[in-house]
């Protein structure tokens, strides 16, 4: 299962090492080195996991953890710290919104195992549901009632990202970057092609994917048995540079 992972780590060499190791397993990783950049990243995109260095410059690790809980949209947080062996530190992190703590230095095998365990425990994140569709991110499967729908890797990634952002309009450029890992704006037509593929495979459920003219696509914000709910807009990124870490 490919995950979107944010890493906030002030030790550049360690951050690069962890990033490369996770990217080898096909995860999409964003690496930042300070609290302001971490807050901006959290406000700008959705991530499955956040690896937070509690010892960020300025002793603002706990403040960043608070921002992650406020805006993380269900994102799991693994706190990394040289002080994680101290009981009070672990309690503060867990009560502050962290899902787990890992002491530095650590073995990559343990970090990866803890990441996998957090994803398995993620009730609303491993299985996404909308309009009768049930997408299992761990098993890479899609079902509608008793029917199993076979999707290609790109089709699955496209539906997954739209369901993660249910109710929000996602631009073609964003889909191209997140699903195809490409930033070439000239290739956005491929998104339209795969949306058509996906709609055909979904059959009657294909209407859940709405076209927002001139902007992109949106999957209807309705879960089976639930009424539509408005999704609050995030504050502008600039606000985080000024207020998020004050």
C-alpha positions in Angstrom: 0.0 0.0 0.0 1.5 3.3 -1.1 1.1 6.0 1.4 1.5 9.8 1.4 4.0 10.6 4.2 5.1 13.9 5.7 8.4 14.0 7.6 9.4 17.0 9.7 13.0 16.3 10.8 15.7 18.9 11.7 18.6 16.5 11.2 19.1 16.8 7.4 21.1 13.6 6.9 18.6 11.5 9.0 15.6 13.1 7.2 17.1 12.2 3.8 17.9 8.7 4.9 14.4 8.0 6.1 12.9 9.6 3.0 14.9 7.5 0.6 14.2 4.3 2.5 10.4 5.0 2.4 10.5 6.0 -1.2 12.0 2.7 -2.1 8.7 1.1 -1.0 6.8 3.4 -3.4 5.6 5.8 -0.7 5.3 9.5 -1.7 7.3 11.4 0.9 7.5 15.2 1.6 10.4 16.2 3.8 10.6 19.5 5.7 13.1 20.7 8.2 11.2 23.2 10.5 7.9 23.8 12.2 6.6 26.5 9.9 7.2 24.3 6.8 5.5 21.4 8.5 2.4 23.5 9.3 2.3 24.8 5.7 2.5 21.3 4.3 -0.3 20.0 6.6 -2.5 22.9 5.6 -1.8 22.4 1.9 -2.3 18.7 1.4 -3.6 15.5 2.9 -1.2 12.9 4.3 -1.7 9.4 5.6 1.3 9.5 8.1 3.3 12.3 9.7 6.7 11.5 11.2 7.3 14.4 13.6 10.7 15.2 15.1 9.7 16.5 18.5 13.0 18.3 18.8 12.5 20.7 16.0 14.3 24.1 16.3 12.6 26.5 18.7 11.1 23.8 20.9 7.9 23.9 18.9 7.4 20.2 18.3 4.4 20.1 20.6 2.8 23.1 18.8 3.3 21.4 15.5 1.6 18.3 16.9 -1.4 20.5 17.9 -1.6 21.9 14.3 -1.5 18.3 13.0 -4.4 17.3 15.2 -6.4 20.4 14.1 -5.9 20.1 10.4 -4.5 16.6 9.8 -7.8 15.1 8.5 -7.3 11.8 10.2 -3.6 11.7 9.5 -1.6 9.3 11.9 1.3 10.9 13.8 4.5 9.1 14.8 6.5 11.3 17.2 10.3 10.8 17.0 12.4 12.1 19.9 15.7 11.5 21.7 13.7 11.9 24.9 11.0 9.3 24.1 12.4 7.0 26.7 11.2 9.5 29.4 7.7 8.7 30.6 6.5 12.3 30.8 7.6 12.9 27.2 5.7 9.9 26.0 2.6 10.8 27.9 2.7 14.4 26.7 3.0 13.3 23.1 0.2 10.7 23.3 -2.2 13.1 25.1 -1.2 15.9 22.7 -2.5 13.9 19.7 0.4 11.6 18.7 -0.5 8.0 17.9 2.9 6.5 18.8 6.3 7.5 20.0 9.7 6.2 18.8 13.0 6.9 20.5 16.0 8.2 18.6 18.2 6.6 17.4 15.9 4.0 15.9 16.1 1.1 13.4 14.4 1.7 10.1 12.8 -1.8 10.4 11.1 -0.7 13.6 10.0 2.6 12.2 8.4 0.9 9.1 6.7 -1.7 11.4 5.2 1.1 13.5 4.0 2.9 10.4 2.3 -0.3 9.1 0.7 -0.9 12.5 -0.7 2.6 12.7 -2.3 2.3 9.2 -3.8 -1.1 10.2 -5.4 0.6 13.3 -6.7 3.5 11.3 -10.4 2.8 11.3 -11.7 5.4 8.8 -8.5 5.5 6.7 -7.8 1.9 5.6 -11.4 1.5 4.2 -13.0 4.4 2.4 -16.8 4.3 1.7 -19.0 6.5 -0.5 -22.3 5.9 -2.3 -22.2 2.2 -1.9 -18.6 1.8 -2.9 -16.1 0.3 -0.4 -12.4 0.9 -1.2 -9.9 -1.1 0.9 -6.5 0.7 0.8 -4.6 -2.2 2.4 -6.0 -4.9 0.2 -6.1 -2.6 -2.9 -9.7 -3.8 -3.6 -13.0 -2.1 -4.5 -16.4 -3.6 -3.8 -20.0 -2.5 -4.4 -22.2 -4.7 -2.3 -21.4 -8.2 -3.2 -19.7 -7.1 -6.5 -15.9 -6.8 -6.8 -14.7 -4.2 -9.3 -11.3 -4.6 -10.8 -9.3 -1.4 -11.3 -5.8 -0.8 -12.7 -3.2 0.8 -10.4 -3.8 4.3 -11.8 -7.6 3.9 -11.7 -7.4 2.8 -8.1 -5.1 5.6 -7.1 -7.3 8.2 -8.8 -10.5 6.9 -7.0 -8.6 6.7 -3.7 -7.4 10.3 -3.9 -10.9 11.6 -4.9 -12.5 9.6 -2.0 -9.9 10.9 0.5 -10.9 14.4 -0.6 -14.6 13.7 -0.8 -16.7 16.8 -1.4 -13.7 18.9 -2.5 -12.9 19.9 -6.0 -9.5 18.5 -7.0 -7.7 20.1 -9.9 -6.3 18.0 -12.8 -2.8 19.3 -12.0 -3.1 18.0 -8.4 -4.4 14.6 -9.6 -1.5 14.4 -12.0 1.0 15.2 -9.3 -0.5 12.9 -6.6 -1.5 9.9 -8.7 1.1 10.0 -11.5 3.8 11.8 -9.5 4.2 14.2 -12.4 4.0 18.0 -12.4 3.9 18.4 -16.2 0.8 20.5 -16.8 0.7 19.5 -20.5 -0.2 16.0 -19.5 -3.4 16.8 -17.7 -5.4 15.2 -20.6 -4.4 11.8 -19.3 -6.5 12.6 -16.1 -9.6 13.1 -18.2 -8.9 9.8 -20.0 -8.6 7.8 -16.8 -11.7 9.5 -15.3 -13.6 8.2 -18.3 -12.1 4.7 -17.7 -13.0 4.9 -14.1 -16.6 6.0 -14.7 -17.2 3.2 -17.1 -15.9 0.6 -14.7 -18.0 2.0 -11.8 -21.2 1.8 -14.0 -24.1 3.3 -12.1 -21.8 4.6 -9.4 -19.8 6.5 -12.0 -22.1 9.5 -11.5 -20.5 10.0 -8.1 -17.5 11.5 -9.9 -18.6 15.1 -10.8 -16.9 17.3 -13.3 -16.3 20.9 -12.0 -16.1 22.9 -15.2 -12.8 24.6 -15.7 -11.4 23.3 -12.4 -11.3 19.6 -12.0 -13.2 16.7 -10.4 -15.0 16.0 -7.2 -16.5 12.9 -5.8 -19.9 13.5 -4.2 -19.8 14.0 -0.4 -22.4 11.4 0.4 -21.8 8.3 2.4 -24.5 5.5 2.4 -27.0 6.4 5.1 -25.6 9.9 5.7 -26.6 13.4 4.6 -24.1 15.6 2.8 -21.9 17.6 5.1 -20.0 20.7 4.3 -16.2 20.5 4.5 -14.6 23.6 6.1 -12.1 25.4 4.0 -8.6 25.5 5.3 -7.1 28.9 6.1 -4.7 30.4 3.6 -1.1 29.0 3.8 0.2 32.5 4.5 -1.7 32.5 7.8 0.5 29.7 9.1 3.7 31.6 8.6 2.2 34.3 10.8 0.0 32.6 13.4 0.1 28.8 13.4 3.2 28.5 15.5 2.8 31.6 17.7 
